[in-house]
Amino acid sequence: MSQIRFAILGSGYMGRTYAECVTHHNTRCALVAISGGRRAPELAADYHVDYVAQYDDLLTRADVDAVLIATPHADHCAQVIQAARHGKHVLVEKPMATSSADCTAMIEACAQAAVRLEVIQTLRFRGSLARARQLIVDGAIGEVRMMQGRSLFTNYTVDTKPWAGLPVHGGAYLDMGVHTFDIIRFLTGAEVRRVFSHITTFGGEPYAGLNAMSQVDLSNGAMAQHWISYQMPNPSLPDSMHRYVVVGDRGLLDIDGYGKLQLGSGDRWETIWQQPPIDFINRPMEPVRLEAFFTQTQAFVDDILDDRPSTVSGEDGRTAVALVEAALKSSQTGRAVNLR
């Protein structure tokens, strides 16, 4: 195989994002068909590929090697298992599923079918975060000891529609929490051993889990904290949509997922890299926004064609969901939850 022929399932904001990536930015792959959602016929026409009304029919096509699934969260499990049974590789949006048990079923189905399963976690591929991880691997700050993160917003909206906040799709905390725990694991290179969390929504909002504070103990002895809020008053805190500080025994990193990556070492701070401005609303298809998405999609393609280990595996996706479950349990019981 010299090329991966993609079908996209899902035609919303993210479906269009990946159609643009595969068509105009990725190599060694091609988009051949789109299915799923009321916007699918228009999206397929815009990218000059086939619209397929039924997912079953999409999966029987011999010209589809892989399915990129960008549908509502509760639909992922059945759709991934169905794709595996038809011998298709799968790249699925985060959260991988709404429960770790469903994630396990997805992993087992893909293993049995001998197809690749990878999970989209685009924060790993943002310029400042990817460079921060490399600095940590290279020893720029020494041994990681502490980490603190903030994901702060003034409201909760997803693609102008509220479905992701509904309990059936895991709610607002699952939606962001899988990012939180994945980035903690990604930056520290360690596994979570213990979680203590408080998760709440303040009066009058229709969604549960809009605010969370978590304390995390890690397998390498490091500790981490993370704060999520969708109820910050204006003007919120500056540069805090995805902001992380990682402290090592010889230096520290200040990481703005949408801004500067700064290295503190000795007696000074150095700007290592700065993210160019991203306009999610007015110019969502500009390469500056798409870079993280087409970089991860390319990794998936290259993993298959070059027989490499999965860049973000099904096990990574399941771990993020399981840690969200642990945090929710901790908040409900008022006690820390031990893992592993």
Protein Blocks (a to p, Z undefined) as FASTA:
>chain_A
ZZdcdddedjbfklmmmmmmmmmmpghiacfbdeeijklmmmmmmnopacdfblklmmmp
mkbfbdcddddfklmmmmmmmmmmnopacdddddfblbfklmmmmmmmmmmnopacdddd
fklmgmklmmmmmmmmnopnopafbdcdddddfbdceehiaklmpmklopjmlmmmmmmm
mmmmmmnopacfbdcddddddehiabehkbccdddddfkopacdddddfkbccebjehil
bccddddfkbccdddfklccdddehjbccdfbdcddddfklmmmbfklmmmmmmmmmmmm
mmmmnopacfbafklmmmmmmmmmmmmmmmmnopacdeZZ
